[in-house]
Amino acid sequence: MKGCLFILLSFCIIAFSLKADFLEVERQKAVKAKQLILLSVEKEGCPYCLKMQTEIFNVPKYSQQISRKYLHVSIHQEDSSLPKAFHVKYFPTNLILSPYDLHIIDEFAGYMRPDSFIELLDEVYAQEFKSF
């Protein structure tokens, strides 16, 4: 019985530490590069998620524009490392996170046309880094 409890406790500690490390590598990269983090939360089978992937994130013109100011990370809603505190309800949801403490700066739910999406990202970046 004690052995089972020890194994269960060990598993809980490991699971907690994995969640605590959520985006840590990306966060450090973004701080060094003076980028914000663009976290795209998608759902399996979501047609609008696929549309954003094919029309924005997989198009070199747009992906290059994004990568100048953002470190882009895609994650599926089913991924257990996605913190519940993000409260993602609609898909796709794109969260802009501060690389310093991972707080949500802005959030955009649903599909957006490429030009509108890039314009919005540029505005948020300019606002966030205007004091630097």
Number of C-alpha atoms within 10 A of each C-alpha: 5 7 8 9 10 11 11 12 12 12 12 12 11 12 13 12 11 13 14 12 11 14 18 14 9 15 22 13 16 20 15 9 14 16 22 29 28 24 20 23 24 25 18 11 8 11 14 16 20 17 16 21 16 11 16 20 18 13 13 11 10 16 16 13 13 20 14 12 19 24 22 19 14 13 14 15 20 11 11 12 17 17 13 8 6 12 8 18 10 14 21 26 20 24 21 24 21 19 25 12 9 15 12 15 14 13 15 16 15 12 17 17 11 15 11 10 18 17 11 14 20 16 11 16 17 13 10 13 11 8 6 6
